[in-house]
Amino acid sequence: MPRTVLNIAAGYIPLFASDFDRCGVTRLINFDPLDQSEATLALQAALNCLVGDVQNVQGPAEVEYFTARQDTIQAIGNDRIDLTMSVSPYGFAVVDEWNDALMNVGSYVMVFGNQANTFITQDRAFTVAVRNKYQELTEGLVDGLEDWLGEIASHVLWGYSSYRTALNGNTALQLCNIFKKIQ
């Protein structure tokens, strides 16, 4: 089943859909409201020009990277987001009204970080307006977790450090909190 993932707070080095092709991820949209400096805009343009496969076949770009919400929404179009994820979010809610509207009941949210990061908890990862629409998957609920989600969590926790997105230092990733949209 083809899946679409939205990566919030992608930083300067975003995730690639091909990192998760074993999980059925066919589209990975990176969003980070970074500053609109000339260097950031040049990076965004360069990333969005990369083609999804070596043969130059038409299709989604290997990297989709946006710094403005409206551009992200326009690029997503009619696609539904199966998973919203964020690696080491800090200072903002990962899910608010705009990206909640892009997810159906049954969609997931994964928030990665460490115990010092309070922005990976349900109280901080969601705005008040959408918080009650999501249920945190606790140990008992995680046991029945779909394989593709477990594989993504493992890949990010053990193969991806947030220093790749914040080039000024390494943040150990120790936790993955998972939520499911229930209404």
Helices and strands as residue ranges (DSSP letters): E 3-8, G 17-23, E 25-31, H 38-49, E 64-66, H 69-76, E 81-87, H 97-100, E 103-113, G 118-120, H 122-125, G 131-133, E 134-136, H 139-142, H 147-159, G 162-164, E 175-181
